[in-house]
Amino acid sequence: MTTTKALLIGQRRRLALTMVGGFAGVVALALAVAVVADLADIRTATALTDRLVPLLVFYAPAPIAAAGAYARCGGPACLTVGVVPALVFATLVVAGTVFGVPGVGGGDAPLGGVTMSFALVGLSGAFVGYCAGVTAALLADLAGFGGDGGDGGDGETDAAE
């Protein structure tokens, strides 16, 4: 598979799914722990999650997308990483509203607006990270130490080839 096709479409689908799913799991776990710590009034856990959640929601998509682009997971997977925090947040709010979890309802803020804001911030960070990862992969290929083999490094190849 050519480098361009590998960077745009992706050649390591299993790694891409693991990257997106793993990030979604980490964000969901962090948000759930933040809610439980707030409800249980555990000050240490609340202090930790007050620092961890913004890090995951706003800053983590860029380096994760950069690493995914360098590993040739493809643009769609790398950009999906930017939308993951918004989808997890919206799911948590809807589930909290349906199950009546105190402090997790929709409140006065429109859920769609807040979710779209999170998605735009995450998507822009993931796009910048993706561009940085593609640049790093192309420079590594140009220098001769990048991996542009026919398989994804773990034995994966496209069925079309």
ChimeraX commands (.cxc) that place a marker at each C-alpha (Angstrom):
marker #1 position 0.00,0.00,0.00 radius 0.5
marker #1 position 1.38,3.40,-0.85 radius 0.5
marker #1 position 2.21,5.85,1.89 radius 0.5
marker #1 position -0.42,8.35,0.81 radius 0.5
marker #1 position -3.22,5.80,0.81 radius 0.5
marker #1 position -2.06,4.40,4.15 radius 0.5
marker #1 position -2.04,7.86,5.71 radius 0.5
marker #1 position -5.40,8.96,4.29 radius 0.5
marker #1 position -7.46,5.76,4.38 radius 0.5
marker #1 position -5.45,3.71,6.83 radius 0.5
marker #1 position -4.00,0.26,6.71 radius 0.5
marker #1 position -4.09,-0.76,10.37 radius 0.5
marker #1 position -7.79,-1.12,11.04 radius 0.5
marker #1 position -7.43,-3.18,14.19 radius 0.5
marker #1 position -5.08,-0.61,15.71 radius 0.5
marker #1 position -7.42,2.21,14.64 radius 0.5
marker #1 position -10.41,0.55,16.31 radius 0.5
marker #1 position -8.36,-0.10,19.43 radius 0.5
marker #1 position -7.23,3.53,19.49 radius 0.5
marker #1 position -10.74,4.97,19.18 radius 0.5
marker #1 position -12.42,2.41,21.45 radius 0.5
marker #1 position -9.71,2.60,24.08 radius 0.5
marker #1 position -9.86,6.38,24.17 radius 0.5
marker #1 position -13.66,6.25,24.45 radius 0.5
marker #1 position -13.34,3.82,27.36 radius 0.5
marker #1 position -10.81,6.00,29.18 radius 0.5
marker #1 position -12.95,9.13,28.72 radius 0.5
marker #1 position -16.11,7.30,29.85 radius 0.5
marker #1 position -14.32,5.92,32.90 radius 0.5
marker #1 position -12.92,9.34,33.84 radius 0.5
marker #1 position -16.32,11.02,33.48 radius 0.5
marker #1 position -18.05,8.28,35.47 radius 0.5
marker #1 position -15.46,8.50,38.24 radius 0.5
marker #1 position -15.89,12.28,38.28 radius 0.5
marker #1 position -19.66,11.94,38.71 radius 0.5
marker #1 position -19.35,9.28,41.42 radius 0.5
marker #1 position -16.66,11.25,43.26 radius 0.5
marker #1 position -18.83,14.36,43.16 radius 0.5
marker #1 position -21.92,12.52,44.38 radius 0.5
marker #1 position -20.01,10.72,47.15 radius 0.5
marker #1 position -18.23,13.95,48.10 radius 0.5
marker #1 position -14.77,12.38,47.91 radius 0.5
marker #1 position -12.54,15.44,47.82 radius 0.5
marker #1 position -9.34,13.72,46.68 radius 0.5
marker #1 position -11.01,11.97,43.76 radius 0.5
marker #1 position -12.89,15.13,42.82 radius 0.5
marker #1 position -9.65,17.13,42.81 radius 0.5
marker #1 position -8.00,14.50,40.62 radius 0.5
marker #1 position -10.86,14.29,38.15 radius 0.5
marker #1 position -11.13,18.09,38.00 radius 0.5
marker #1 position -7.66,18.02,36.45 radius 0.5
marker #1 position -7.93,14.78,34.50 radius 0.5
marker #1 position -11.24,15.32,32.69 radius 0.5
marker #1 position -10.25,18.60,30.93 radius 0.5
marker #1 position -6.95,17.00,29.98 radius 0.5
marker #1 position -8.75,14.07,28.34 radius 0.5
marker #1 position -11.54,16.09,26.76 radius 0.5
marker #1 position -9.61,19.04,25.37 radius 0.5
marker #1 position -5.93,18.16,25.11 radius 0.5
marker #1 position -5.62,14.41,24.55 radius 0.5
marker #1 position -7.20,14.16,21.06 radius 0.5
marker #1 position -4.29,15.96,19.37 radius 0.5
marker #1 position -1.43,13.68,20.48 radius 0.5
marker #1 position -3.58,10.57,20.09 radius 0.5
marker #1 position -4.48,11.58,16.53 radius 0.5
marker #1 position -0.81,12.35,15.82 radius 0.5
marker #1 position 0.25,8.92,17.03 radius 0.5
marker #1 position -2.56,7.31,15.00 radius 0.5
marker #1 position -1.52,9.15,11.86 radius 0.5
marker #1 position 2.11,8.17,12.34 radius 0.5
marker #1 position 1.01,4.55,12.80 radius 0.5
marker #1 position -1.01,4.83,9.57 radius 0.5
marker #1 position -4.44,4.30,11.14 radius 0.5
marker #1 position -5.99,6.68,8.63 radius 0.5
marker #1 position -7.68,10.05,8.69 radius 0.5
marker #1 position -11.18,8.86,9.61 radius 0.5
marker #1 position -9.97,7.08,12.75 radius 0.5
marker #1 position -7.74,9.95,13.79 radius 0.5
marker #1 position -10.50,12.53,13.37 radius 0.5
marker #1 position -12.99,10.29,15.18 radius 0.5
marker #1 position -10.75,10.56,18.23 radius 0.5
marker #1 position -11.64,14.26,18.37 radius 0.5
marker #1 position -15.38,13.60,18.48 radius 0.5
marker #1 position -15.20,10.81,21.08 radius 0.5
marker #1 position -15.26,13.07,24.19 radius 0.5
marker #1 position -18.36,14.89,22.94 radius 0.5
marker #1 position -20.20,11.64,22.22 radius 0.5
marker #1 position -19.26,10.18,25.59 radius 0.5
marker #1 position -20.36,13.38,27.34 radius 0.5
marker #1 position -23.71,13.42,25.53 radius 0.5
marker #1 position -24.28,9.75,26.31 radius 0.5
marker #1 position -23.51,10.34,29.98 radius 0.5
marker #1 position -25.91,13.30,30.18 radius 0.5
marker #1 position -28.71,11.41,28.43 radius 0.5
marker #1 position -28.18,8.34,30.63 radius 0.5
marker #1 position -28.09,10.54,33.73 radius 0.5
marker #1 position -31.34,12.20,32.72 radius 0.5
marker #1 position -33.07,8.91,31.92 radius 0.5
marker #1 position -31.96,7.17,35.10 radius 0.5
marker #1 position -32.39,10.24,37.30 radius 0.5
marker #1 position -28.80,10.58,38.50 radius 0.5
marker #1 position -28.64,13.83,40.51 radius 0.5
marker #1 position -26.33,16.45,39.03 radius 0.5
marker #1 position -26.04,14.73,35.64 radius 0.5
marker #1 position -29.18,16.02,33.95 radius 0.5
marker #1 position -29.38,18.31,30.96 radius 0.5
marker #1 position -29.86,21.35,33.19 radius 0.5
marker #1 position -30.49,24.73,31.62 radius 0.5
marker #1 position -27.78,24.44,28.96 radius 0.5
marker #1 position -28.90,22.96,25.65 radius 0.5
marker #1 position -27.28,19.55,25.29 radius 0.5
marker #1 position -26.80,19.94,21.53 radius 0.5
marker #1 position -24.89,23.21,21.85 radius 0.5
marker #1 position -22.56,21.96,24.54 radius 0.5
marker #1 position -21.96,18.69,22.69 radius 0.5
marker #1 position -21.23,20.53,19.43 radius 0.5
marker #1 position -18.79,22.83,21.23 radius 0.5
marker #1 position -16.94,19.85,22.70 radius 0.5
marker #1 position -16.94,18.17,19.29 radius 0.5
marker #1 position -15.54,21.24,17.51 radius 0.5
marker #1 position -12.76,21.70,20.06 radius 0.5
marker #1 position -11.85,18.02,19.94 radius 0.5
marker #1 position -12.10,17.80,16.16 radius 0.5
marker #1 position -9.88,20.84,15.63 radius 0.5
marker #1 position -7.28,19.41,18.02 radius 0.5
marker #1 position -7.45,16.01,16.33 radius 0.5
marker #1 position -7.05,17.64,12.91 radius 0.5
marker #1 position -3.92,19.48,14.03 radius 0.5
marker #1 position -2.57,16.27,15.57 radius 0.5
marker #1 position -3.39,14.29,12.43 radius 0.5
marker #1 position -1.52,16.83,10.27 radius 0.5
marker #1 position 1.48,16.66,12.61 radius 0.5
marker #1 position 1.45,12.85,12.53 radius 0.5
marker #1 position 1.23,12.76,8.73 radius 0.5
marker #1 position 4.10,15.22,8.50 radius 0.5
marker #1 position 6.18,13.11,10.89 radius 0.5
marker #1 position 5.39,9.92,8.95 radius 0.5
marker #1 position 6.32,11.50,5.62 radius 0.5
marker #1 position 9.55,12.91,7.04 radius 0.5
marker #1 position 10.40,9.52,8.55 radius 0.5
marker #1 position 9.77,7.85,5.18 radius 0.5
marker #1 position 11.90,10.47,3.47 radius 0.5
marker #1 position 14.72,9.91,5.95 radius 0.5
marker #1 position 14.52,6.18,5.38 radius 0.5
marker #1 position 13.43,4.96,8.79 radius 0.5
marker #1 position 9.66,5.08,8.33 radius 0.5
marker #1 position 7.60,1.94,7.89 radius 0.5
marker #1 position 6.12,1.87,4.38 radius 0.5
marker #1 position 5.93,-1.88,4.07 radius 0.5
marker #1 position 3.06,-3.77,2.51 radius 0.5
marker #1 position 1.63,-4.80,5.86 radius 0.5
marker #1 position 0.74,-2.78,8.92 radius 0.5
marker #1 position 3.65,-4.00,10.99 radius 0.5
marker #1 position 1.49,-6.52,12.80 radius 0.5
marker #1 position 0.69,-8.68,9.83 radius 0.5
marker #1 position -2.41,-6.78,8.76 radius 0.5
marker #1 position -2.93,-6.08,5.10 radius 0.5
marker #1 position -5.84,-4.81,3.10 radius 0.5
marker #1 position -8.01,-7.52,1.59 radius 0.5
marker #1 position -8.18,-5.52,-1.64 radius 0.5
marker #1 position -4.48,-5.84,-2.29 radius 0.5
marker link #1:1,2 radius 0.2
marker link #1:2,3 radius 0.2
marker link #1:3,4 radius 0.2
marker link #1:4,5 radius 0.2
marker link #1:5,6 radius 0.2
marker link #1:6,7 radius 0.2
marker link #1:7,8 radius 0.2
marker link #1:8,9 radius 0.2
marker link #1:9,10 radius 0.2
marker link #1:10,11 radius 0.2
marker link #1:11,12 radius 0.2
marker link #1:12,13 radius 0.2
marker link #1:13,14 radius 0.2
marker link #1:14,15 radius 0.2
marker link #1:15,16 radius 0.2
marker link #1:16,17 radius 0.2
marker link #1:17,18 radius 0.2
marker link #1:18,19 radius 0.2
marker link #1:19,20 radius 0.2
marker link #1:20,21 radius 0.2
marker link #1:21,22 radius 0.2
marker link #1:22,23 radius 0.2
marker link #1:23,24 radius 0.2
marker link #1:24,25 radius 0.2
marker link #1:25,26 radius 0.2
marker link #1:26,27 radius 0.2
marker link #1:27,28 radius 0.2
marker link #1:28,29 radius 0.2
marker link #1:29,30 radius 0.2
marker link #1:30,31 radius 0.2
marker link #1:31,32 radius 0.2
marker link #1:32,33 radius 0.2
marker link #1:33,34 radius 0.2
marker link #1:34,35 radius 0.2
marker link #1:35,36 radius 0.2
marker link #1:36,37 radius 0.2
marker link #1:37,38 radius 0.2
marker link #1:38,39 radius 0.2
marker link #1:39,40 radius 0.2
marker link #1:40,41 radius 0.2
marker link #1:41,42 radius 0.2
marker link #1:42,43 radius 0.2
marker link #1:43,44 radius 0.2
marker link #1:44,45 radius 0.2
marker link #1:45,46 radius 0.2
marker link #1:46,47 radius 0.2
marker link #1:47,48 radius 0.2
marker link #1:48,49 radius 0.2
marker link #1:49,50 radius 0.2
marker link #1:50,51 radius 0.2
marker link #1:51,52 radius 0.2
marker link #1:52,53 radius 0.2
marker link #1:53,54 radius 0.2
marker link #1:54,55 radius 0.2
marker link #1:55,56 radius 0.2
marker link #1:56,57 radius 0.2
marker link #1:57,58 radius 0.2
marker link #1:58,59 radius 0.2
marker link #1:59,60 radius 0.2
marker link #1:60,61 radius 0.2
marker link #1:61,62 radius 0.2
marker link #1:62,63 radius 0.2
marker link #1:63,64 radius 0.2
marker link #1:64,65 radius 0.2
marker link #1:65,66 radius 0.2
marker link #1:66,67 radius 0.2
marker link #1:67,68 radius 0.2
marker link #1:68,69 radius 0.2
marker link #1:69,70 radius 0.2
marker link #1:70,71 radius 0.2
marker link #1:71,72 radius 0.2
marker link #1:72,73 radius 0.2
marker link #1:73,74 radius 0.2
marker link #1:74,75 radius 0.2
marker link #1:75,76 radius 0.2
marker link #1:76,77 radius 0.2
marker link #1:77,78 radius 0.2
marker link #1:78,79 radius 0.2
marker link #1:79,80 radius 0.2
marker link #1:80,81 radius 0.2
marker link #1:81,82 radius 0.2
marker link #1:82,83 radius 0.2
marker link #1:83,84 radius 0.2
marker link #1:84,85 radius 0.2
marker link #1:85,86 radius 0.2
marker link #1:86,87 radius 0.2
marker link #1:87,88 radius 0.2
marker link #1:88,89 radius 0.2
marker link #1:89,90 radius 0.2
marker link #1:90,91 radius 0.2
marker link #1:91,92 radius 0.2
marker link #1:92,93 radius 0.2
marker link #1:93,94 radius 0.2
marker link #1:94,95 radius 0.2
marker link #1:95,96 radius 0.2
marker link #1:96,97 radius 0.2
marker link #1:97,98 radius 0.2
marker link #1:98,99 radius 0.2
marker link #1:99,100 radius 0.2
marker link #1:100,101 radius 0.2
marker link #1:101,102 radius 0.2
marker link #1:102,103 radius 0.2
marker link #1:103,104 radius 0.2
marker link #1:104,105 radius 0.2
marker link #1:105,106 radius 0.2
marker link #1:106,107 radius 0.2
marker link #1:107,108 radius 0.2
marker link #1:108,109 radius 0.2
marker link #1:109,110 radius 0.2
marker link #1:110,111 radius 0.2
marker link #1:111,112 radius 0.2
marker link #1:112,113 radius 0.2
marker link #1:113,114 radius 0.2
marker link #1:114,115 radius 0.2
marker link #1:115,116 radius 0.2
marker link #1:116,117 radius 0.2
marker link #1:117,118 radius 0.2
marker link #1:118,119 radius 0.2
marker link #1:119,120 radius 0.2
marker link #1:120,121 radius 0.2
marker link #1:121,122 radius 0.2
marker link #1:122,123 radius 0.2
marker link #1:123,124 radius 0.2
marker link #1:124,125 radius 0.2
marker link #1:125,126 radius 0.2
marker link #1:126,127 radius 0.2
marker link #1:127,128 radius 0.2
marker link #1:128,129 radius 0.2
marker link #1:129,130 radius 0.2
marker link #1:130,131 radius 0.2
marker link #1:131,132 radius 0.2
marker link #1:132,133 radius 0.2
marker link #1:133,134 radius 0.2
marker link #1:134,135 radius 0.2
marker link #1:135,136 radius 0.2
marker link #1:136,137 radius 0.2
marker link #1:137,138 radius 0.2
marker link #1:138,139 radius 0.2
marker link #1:139,140 radius 0.2
marker link #1:140,141 radius 0.2
marker link #1:141,142 radius 0.2
marker link #1:142,143 radius 0.2
marker link #1:143,144 radius 0.2
marker link #1:144,145 radius 0.2
marker link #1:145,146 radius 0.2
marker link #1:146,147 radius 0.2
marker link #1:147,148 radius 0.2
marker link #1:148,149 radius 0.2
marker link #1:149,150 radius 0.2
marker link #1:150,151 radius 0.2
marker link #1:151,152 radius 0.2
marker link #1:152,153 radius 0.2
marker link #1:153,154 radius 0.2
marker link #1:154,155 radius 0.2
marker link #1:155,156 radius 0.2
marker link #1:156,157 radius 0.2
marker link #1:157,158 radius 0.2
marker link #1:158,159 radius 0.2
marker link #1:159,160 radius 0.2
marker link #1:160,161 radius 0.2
view
